Each structure stands twice: as C-alpha cells, then as structure tokens.
Amino acid sequence: FLKDVDDADRTGPMRVTQAGLVTPAQMKSATIIVFTLALLVGIYLVWRGGVPILVIGLASILFGVLYTAGPYPLGYHGLGDIFVMIFYGPVAVCGTYYVMTLDFGWNVVLCALAPGMLSTAILTVNNLRDVETDSRTGKRTLAVRLGKTFAICEYVALVFGAALIPIVVYVLYGEHPWSMLAGVVAFPAVFLVKRISSEPSGEAMNKLLSNTGKLLALYGLTFSIGWNI
C-alpha cells in the first residue's frame, strides 16, 4: 500500500489498508503484535527443539518482514518465489517434523518440496494476475521480469511436480506407499492448468487463486492419510 502497488486499480481480494478499513499505523502495530505473539509461542518450540528451531523462528520473522519491507524487499525483486518455496516447504515441514520427532532425514526434505511448490503456485497466480499493475508500480516479480508465458509454465511445473513428489519418495526410499494417494491432486490440477492457460483476468484469477489453495489443502490431507496408513 505504501509503495502504491495496492492502488485503486488492484483486482485481487480486498486488502484492508488499501480499502481504508485500517490505517498504516494500525497495520504496523498489528504486525508487531502478531510477530511478538509468534515469538512467545516459539519459546516452547525452542525449548523442545533447541537451536535449530531458534534459527528457523528468527529467520522466519526476519524474512517475513523483509518480504515487502526494508531497502531491498524480496517480493519486489523476483525473489518471492524462492523464499516461499523454502519457507513454506522445507523450513515449515522439516521444522515441524523435527520438533515432533527430534529426528531428521533427507526423505523429509524431499517430502517438504511438494507443499513448498504448491504454495509457490499460489504466489504465481497472484503475480500473474497483478502483472500489469506490478509493472506500472515497479514491483519486479518473476511474472513481470520473465513474462506471462513463463509464469504459466512455472505454475504447470509446480502443480504437477508436487503431484510427482510422493512417487519419487517411494521409489527412492520404498516406504509409505499409500502416501502416493496425494498424487490425486494431478486430476483437479489439469482443470486449473487449462484455466490459467487461458489467461483469465479479474475475478476469474481470484477464483483460480482460491482453487490452488484448495489443491494445497487436498494434497496435505491425502499425503497425511497415506503416510499414516
């Protein structure tokens, strides 16, 4: 909002600061409060998991701020996709796994790639929808830097790549065959790929954004059930 990216021409879901429902000062205060609460909750997790969880927690807060703030906001320089992949994938999944088991394995890292990929696919839809306004306001996402065709190809690779991860894990490690149930997301993904390939705009892109989020939820549910059978 402060960088004029969320202006009156924005076509995405309502954002409260842009809509005038919350002032920038109120939003800043709310952000500080929420990060502080997260830090307080994290004390127990650090007690449980030690230094690795402390590093993950502090890095998550740091990059959560630097994503859109600071002298070099990551999301404005085409780095958002990389950091979403890392923090919504391996960091989140491996951190959670480690806190619960106090163990770690490369198979966990491989499994963690899928939710990271689907989370990045959500961001890709967002960036593709906003490519015109981002270009005008100087927000250099990958969709702006490399074009709409690249963003569509990125989306295809991410959603179908995520569907393949459980198969790769089973082939490499020979464990948890039922986790391949998560590959079912490939079927609804076909319809989403067809939709994004038609380059819809406005509300249609917002619907695609929502449905990609549902794809992530479906993946998480089916993978979890399959892993525990």
N, C-alpha and C positions, 0 to 999 in steps of 0.2 A: 504493500500500500504506500509506504513512504517513498519507494523508488518509482511510483506511478505505474507499476506493472499491473496492479489490480485497480484498473480505472473503470469508468462507466461503460466501456465497450466490452468488458470481460464477459465471456459466455459461460463460464464454469458455474458450479454451485455457489450459492451465496456465501460470501465471507463477511463476517460481522463488522470488521473495521471498515472495509470498503462500503458496506451498506449503511454505515453511520450508526450502528447499534452499539458499538463500543469505541471509545476513543483510543488513540495510540497509547496514551499514558496508562489507561486501564488495561490494555492488552499487554503492555510491558510488565505491569505489576502481576497480572495473572500468569504470565510466562515464568517470572521469577518464583512465584508461589508454587507452581506445579513442579518446576525443576527442583526446588527445595524439598518438596514432599517426596519426590522420587529419590533424592539423595538420602533422606531419612529412612525410607523403606529399604534402601540399598544397604544400610548398615548391617541389617541381619544377614543379607545375602553375602556381604563381605566376611562377616563372622563365620558363615558356613563355608564359603569357597576360597577365602583368602585373597592374596594379592592379584591373581588373575581376574577375579570379579571386580576388584577395586579399579584396576586398569580399564576394564570394559565399561564400568559405570561412568568413570570420569571422562573417558573418550567419547562415550555416547552423548553426555551432556555437552561437551565441548563442540562436537561436530553438529549436534542439534542446533546450537546457536550459530555456528559458522556456516550452516547451510544457506541461510539467507542474510546473515549479518556480517559485520566486520569489513575490513578493507578489501577482502577477496572472497565474496560469498560463493560457495562451491556450486550452488544450483544455478548461478548466473554465468558460469564459465564452462558448462558442458560436463561437469564432474558429478552432477547429481545422480546419474545412473550408476556410476561406480560405487558411490558411497551408500546408496540404497541397497544395491546388491550385497555389499559387505555387511552392513549393519542390520538389515532385515533378514539376512541369510546366515552366514557362518557365525557372526557375532551373537545374534539373538539365539539361534538354535544351539550352538556349541556351548554358549554361556549357560543356557537353561539346562542342558544335558549335564554339564559339569557340576552345577550346583546340586542337582538331584543325585548324581552317582559318584561324584568326586573322581571321575574317570574320564578318559578322552581317547578317541581313536579317529583315524583318517576316514573311516566309513561314516562317522558322524559329520565330518566336514562335507563329504560328498552329498549326504542326505540334505544338508543345510543349504546346498546350492539352489534346490528347487523353490522353496519359499522366497529366497532372495530373487530368483529370476521372475517369479510371478509378481512380486512386489515392484520390481523394476518395470514389468509390463504395465502395471497401473500407472506408474510415472510416465511411461512412454505415451500412453493415451492422453494423459494430461498435457504433455508437452506438444503433442501433435495437434490437439485442439487449440492450443494457445499460440501456435507458431507465428501467426500474423501479428498479434499484439506483442508477443515477446520480441519479435524482430524490430518492431517500431520503438520499443522502450529499452532496447539494448540488453535484454536477457538472452544470453547466447547458449541455449540448451543444445543438446546434440541434434534435435529436430531442426533447430534454426541453423546450426553450423553445417550439417550434412544433408538436410532436406527431408521432405515428407516421405519420399521413397525409402530412404534409409530407415526412418522411424517405423514405417510399416514392416520392413524386413526385420528390424530389430524385434518388433512385437511378435512376429511369427516365430523367430528363433527362440525367443524367451518362453513362450507358452508351450510350444511343442518340445523344446529342450527340457523343460521342467517335467513334462509327462514321461520323458525317457529316463530320468534320473533313477527311479526305483528299479527299473530293469537293469541299468548299468550296475547299481549297487548289488543286486542279486547275482549277476554274472560274475562280478569281481570277488564277492565275499561268500556267496552261497548261503546266505542267511535271510530269514524273514521273507519268504517268497510271497506271502499274502500282501506285503507292502506294495506289490505291483498293482494292487487294486487302484492305487492313486493314478495310474495311467488312464483311468476312465475320463479324466479331465480333457483328454485329447478330443473326445467327441463333441462336447459343447464348444471347445476351442475352435473347431472348424467353422462354426457359425460366427464366432466373434472375429475370426480372421477374414471371413468373407465381408463382414460388416466394415471392418476398419479399412479393407482394401478399396471399398467404395468411397473412401474419404468423406464420411458424413460430417456434418457440422452442427454446432449448437447443442440442442437438447439430445440429439441422437448420440453425440460424443459423450455427453454426460451419462447417458444410459449405458454406453459401452464401458465407461469407467466403472460404473457400479457393477456391471456384469463380470468384469475382470476381477473385481474384488470378491465376488461370489465364487469365481473359479478358484481363487486362492483358498477360500474357506472350504470348498469342496475337497480340494487337494489335501489340506490339513486334516480334515475329518477322515477321509478314506485311507490316507497314509497311516494315521494313528491307529485306526481299527486294524488295518492289515499288519502293522508292526507288532501288535499285541495278540494276534491270534496264535 
